[in-house]
Amino acid sequence: MQSKRRILPTPSLSPAPSLHPRRRMPPPALLAIALLVVIGIGTVLLRLPFAHTEPTLGWLEAVFTATSAACVTGLAIVDTGSRFTFWGQLVILTLIQIGGLGVMTIGTVVLLALGQRPTAIMRHLLTGLARHRPTLRARDILGIVLATTLCVELIGAILLLSVFVHTYSAPQAAWLALFHSVSAFCNAGFALWPDSFIRYAADPVVNLTIMGLTIAGGLGFIVLVELRTWISSRLRHVGAHERLSLHSRIMLTATAVALGGGTALILMLETSNILVHRSWGERLLIAAFHSVSARTAGFTTVDIAALSNPTLLVLLVLMFIGAGPGSMAGGIKLTTVTVVLALVGHRVRGNREVRVFGRAVSDATLQRAVVLSILVTLLIGLTVCTIEMARAGGPPTIEQRGELFAILFESVSAFGTVGLSMGITAELNTIGKLLLIALMFVGRLGPLALMDFFAHLPPAPPVRHATEELMVG
């Protein structure tokens, strides 16, 4: 009698079921609490005398700055470079790094160690990384993320230092290079100059370095790991054995399209406006920089308020979209937009099956993409309406109607964790600032985390209702 060979199961990324199940707090709620704790600690530290200059920093200013840093947004109501001391800037940098590495990523390692299931977005990240590392363990995830982050940030800091050292003393240049490299890779948008990078608008080294760091942070760890493996296989002439996943192909293609399209539109719309006295090389550099920055980073090399309305609309769309899931970026994500556009295109042509790069997209993914888009749109719209109602007073004027667009711009920037501003954030009342804080918080957790939270609620009883056609359109 032939003996049967026992097949050992592949190590699972999910925790083993407990013999004594008990009701636990949903993972998104735990991660939200972790982010709140980080923000709370940062707020208290920024309020201490050693962290800021005179006069005393108010509680609202401290919590807004801490939230913006931990949520890698970059919106500010006080000047980071002059209002905070070196130690205060170090606190902000630490919050940026924690937010950039991700309460999601670090929190997932903790959840796995405690025997809990990770959030939906982190399950995608774990699965993507495990594609190249089948024996991946919880501590390996943190090692990959840390190594990738530190390597990229170090390269960026060295490149920036080569420019800053010609203007500042060696210690100051090193600090500026490190701060802005971390801020760029984490897509935080915090700068130690009040005008962001306007003074370096024509410097190709600074612009290309910041753009490269921002793009790398926006692609996400899955794409970075896959790219490294793919390039390595090509160099070793074993390319037939390694392919980029559908996620990475979508991300790379969509990033190129967004970057190219945004650059072309900004260049076309601003040639006779803010770029009129620039050389064509500088025009291309500025247009490309803001096409990259608007999707999540928030750095600027021109005055955003001086841009034309069509250009601001382009930036608004880019901020709403964001970059990649599982990355440093906010927004509804490039993959979500890709799926929604594919859905519209195939449905208009009467196709039942929705395909992207030759692969069919599941109905669950289609529904999730549509719901996310609608949910975010409603959330931003509700926030804008609430801020505007809280500011209402007296008969409407042309200036007030213009401020409505500025509020919409700041709200999308807050949710997308971008940080671009038309200069109205500091002028908002307490309610407006608190709402922007909430948007930054939700934007960093991500709408998918919210949906994951609701998925853990007790489901409604399964009842099948009668079907009836309804006229739409």
N, C-alpha and C positions, 0 to 999 in steps of 0.2 A: 504493500500500500504506500503510495507516494505521499510524503509529508508535505503539508502546506507551509509555505514560508510566511512568516508573520511580517506584515508591513507596518513599520512604525509611523505614526502620524507626524505630519509636519508641525513644528512648534508654532503654536497659535499666538497671535498678538493680543487676543482677548483673554481676560482672566477666566480661570476655571470656575464653574458654577459652585456656589456655596452650598454646603449640606444643610445649612440652617439659614435659608433666605430671609432677609428682613428688608423692610422698606428703607431705601436710601435716598438721599438727596440727588437729583439729576446731575450728571457731570457738568452741564453748562452752568447750573447754579453754583456749583463748587468753584468753577473757574471765574465766574463773575465775582464771587466773594473774594477769591485770591487777588483779582485785579483791584477790587475796592480796597483791600488791605494794603496793596502796594501804593495806591493813590493816597490813602490815609497817612501812611508813614512818610511819603514824600511831602505831603502838605505840612505835617508837623515839622519836618526838618527844614523846609524852606521858610517857615515862620521863625525859626531860631535866629538870634541876632547875628551869628557868624555867617549866615547864608545870604544875607541881603544888605544893601546899603541903606542909609537913612533916607526918608522916614521909614517907620515900621511897615512891613508888608502886611496888608489886610488879609483876612481869612479867605475872602472870595478870590483875591488875586493869587493867593497861594494854592488853593484847590484848583483853580482854572489852569494854572501853570503845571501843577503836578499831573492833572488829568491829561492835558495836552501832551506832556512828555511821555507818560506811561502808555498813552494810546497812540504814540508816535504820529501826532497830528501836526503840531507846529504853530497853531493859532496862538496868539499871545496878546495880552492886554497890558503888559509891561515890557520894556526892552530888556532882553536877556543879558546882553553884554554889559550894560551899565547898572542895571537894577540888582544884579546878583554878584556876589563876590566869587572868587575862584572856588570856594567850597560850595557855594550855592550852585554854580555851574556844574561842579562835579556831581552834586545830587541830581541835577537835571539830566546829565549824561548817563548816570546810573539808571535812572528811570527809563530813559530812551533805550538803553541796552536791554533792560529787562522786558520792556514792551516789544522791542524788535525781535529778540530771541523768542518772545512769545510766552505770555502766560499760558497760551494754548499748548505750546510744545513742552515747557517745563511742567505745567500742570498735568499733562497727559502721562508723563513719566511717574509723577506722584500718584495719579489715579491707578495706573497699572500696578505700582508697588503696593497700593492698598487693596488690590483685588477688584477694582471697579472698571467698568467699561468706558473707554474714551468717547469723546464727542464725535459727531458725524464727520466734521471737517478733519479731525485728527485721525480718524480711521482711514480716510483717503491718504493722508500723509504717511501713515505707517505702512499701508499697503504699497504705496509707491516706492518707499525706501526699501521695503522687503523684497521688491521685485529683483533687486540686485544683491540683496543680502538676505537669503532665505533663513538664516539662523539668527536674525536680528532679535536682540533683547532690548528691554526698556532702557538700560544704561547706554546701550550702543546708539540709540536715537540721540540722546543728549550729546554724546561724543561727536557724532557726525555734525550736528547743528553747531556746536561750539567751535569745532575745528574749521568748518567752512566759514563761519562768521569772522573769527579772528584772523584767518588768512586773508580774506577779502578786505577787511578793514585795515589791516596792516599795509597791504599793497597801496590802498587808497591814501593812507596817511603819509606814506613815503613820497608818493607823487605830489601831493599837496604841499608837503614840507619843502620840496625842491623849488617851489614858487614863493611861499611865505617867508622863507629864510632870507630872501633878498630885501624884505621890507621890515621885518620884525626881528627882535633878538632871538637867539636860538631857543631858549625855554618857551617864550611866548609863541614862536612859530610852531614849535612841536605841539603845544597845547591846542592851538588853532587847527593844526592839521589833524590831530587825533579827534577833536570834538566834531569837526565837520565831516570827517570820514565816517565816523560812527553814525552821525545824524543822517548822512546821505544813504548809507547802506540800509539803515533801519527805516528809511523813507520818512524821517521825522520832520524835516524842514526847519529845525531850529538853527539859527545862525547867531554868531556873536557880534555881528554888525547890524545896526538898526535898518540898513537898506539891503539886507541879505547879501547877494553877490553882485550888486550893481557895479561896484568898483572893479570887478573882474569880468565884465561883460564881453570884453574883447580878448580875454586870455584863453587860448585854446586848451592849455594843459588843465587849468582849473575847470573849465566847462566840460571837457571830455571826461575828466576823472569823476566829477560829480554825476554826470550822466551815466557813466558806466556803473558806478556804485548803485545808483538808483534803479537802473534796469536790472542789475543782478539781484537786488533786494526784492524787486517786484516780481521776478520770475518764480521765486520760491525754491525751497530746498530740494523738492522732488526733481525739478527741471535741472538745477545745478548739478545734483548727483548724477542724473542720467547723462547730461552733457559731458561731464568728466569721464564717465564710463565709455560713452560712445566715442569720444575723441581718442581715448586710450586704446580702444579696440581698433580704430582706424590706423593709428600709428603702428600698432602691432600686426596690421594686415589680417585682422580677424573680424572685419566689419560685418560679414555675413551672419555672425552669431549674435550681434547686438543691434537692436532697433530701438528707436525712441518710441515711447508709449504714445497713445493718442492724446493724452493730457499734455505732454511736452510738445508734440507737434502743433496742437492748437495754440498753446501758449506762445511758442516762438513765432508762428505765423501771425497770430492776432497782434502780438507786440510790434512786429515789423509793420503791419498795416496801420495800427494806431499811431506809431511814431512817424511813419512816412506821410500819412494823411494829415495828421495834426501839424506837422512841419510845413507841408505845402499850403494848407489853409491859412496858418498864421503868417507865413511869408507873403502870401497873396493879399491878405486883408490889411497888413500893417506896413506894406512897402511905401505907401503914401502918407503914413501917419507917424508912428513912433520910430520907424526904421528909415525914415526918409533921408537922414544925414549920415547913415552908416554905409560902409562898404558892403559889397555883396557877400564877402566872406563873413563879416560880422552879422549881417542879416540872417544868413543861413545858420550860423552858430546860435544866435538868440532864438530863432524860431524853433530849432531842434531842441534847445535846452528847455523851453517852456512846454513843448509837446511832451517831453519826458516828465518834467516836473509836475505838470498838471494832473497826471494820472495818479499821483500819490505823494510826491516828495514835498512840494510847496516852496522850493527855493525860487528866487526871482533874480533876473539880471536887468529888468526894466521895471518901471512903476506900473503895477497892475491897474491902478485906477485910471491911468492915462491911455489904456488900450481902448480900441473901438468896441462898440456893442457887439458886432458880429464875432469879433475875436473872443470876447468874454463868453459868448454863447458856446463857442468851440471849446474853451477851457471848462465850461460848465459840464458839457457832455463828457469830456475826458475825465473829469473828477468823479462824475456819477458812475462811470464804467470802472475805473480803478485798474488794478493789475491782476495778479494771479491768486487763486485760493491757496492757503497754506503758506503765504508769503508775508512780507512786512506790510503789504498794501491793504487799503480798504476798498470801498465801492462795492458794486454788485459783482464785480470780477469779469475779466475778459471771457472766461469760459461760459459764464451765464449768458452774456450778450451773444456769443457765437451760437449757442444752442437756440436762443430765442430767434435770432435771424434765420437760422437753418429751418426752424419750425415754420416761420412765416413763409419762407421761400418754397418749401415743399408743400405746405397746405394750399398756397395760392395756385400752385400747379396741379393740385388735386392728388398729390402723393400721400398715401397713408403712412408710409415709412419715412422717417426723418434720418438722413445720413450726414455724417461729417467725416471727411477723409476716408470715405469708403466703409465706414462703420455705422451701423444702425444705432440710434440713441434710444434708450429705453423710455417707456412712457413715464416711469417714476422720475427720471431725470428731467424730462420735458415739463412735467407738472411742477417740479421743484424750481426750475428756472423761471417759469412764468409767475409762480406765487412769490418768489423772492423779488422779482422786478416790481410787481404790483405793491407788495408790502413796503418796500423801500420808498417808492414814489408816494404812497399814502403817508408814511411816517414823516418824510421831508415836508410834504405839503401841510400836514397838521402842525408841524413845528413852525413853519413860516407864518401860518395864519395866527398861531398863538402869540408869537413874538410881535407881529404887527398889531394885533388887538391890544396887547399890553402897552404898546407905544402910542396908540391912537389918542388924538386930542386936537380939537379945533378942526376947521374945514380942510379938506385935502388940497395940497399944493403940488406943483410940478416937482419940487424937490422931494416931497414925501413919496411920490410915485417912483422917482428914481431910486430912493432908498429901499423900496420894496424889492427891486432887483438885486440890490446889494445884500439884503437880508437873505434872499434866496441863494445868492452866490456863497455867502458865509455858511449857510446851513448845509449846502451840498459839500462844501469844503470840509466842514466838521464831520459829517457822516463818512465821507470818503477818506478821512484822516489825511487830508492833503495839506492844509495849512495856508493855501493861497488866500489872500484877503484884499478887499477893496478899501480897507481902512476904517470900517464901521464897527468892528468887534468891540473895541475899547469904549465906544460911545453907547453901546446897548445898556439898558437898565439891568437890574439884578435878575429879573425874570428871564430876559433874553440871554444873559450869560449862563444862567443855570440850565436853560434849554440846550444851549450849545455844548455844555459839559455833558449833558445826557446823550446828545447825538454822538459826541466823540466816543463815549463809553460804549454805546450800542454799535457804532461803526467798527470799533476795535474788536469787540466780541464777534461781530459778523452776524448778518441776518440768518445764516444757516444755523448758527448756535441757538438763536431764538426759536427757530423751527424745531431744532432738536430738543429744546426745553419743553415746548408744547407737546412733542411726541411722547414725552415721559409722563404726561398727565393721563389719568384714567380715561380710556376710550369710551365713546358712547355705545350703547347697546346696538348690535348689528341689526338694522331694520332695512329691508329693501322696499323702497317706495315705487309707486307707479310712475312710468315714464311718459312724458308728454312733450311734444315739440313746441318751441317758443321762437317767435320771430325776433331776430337780432339784425343790427345793421340797417 
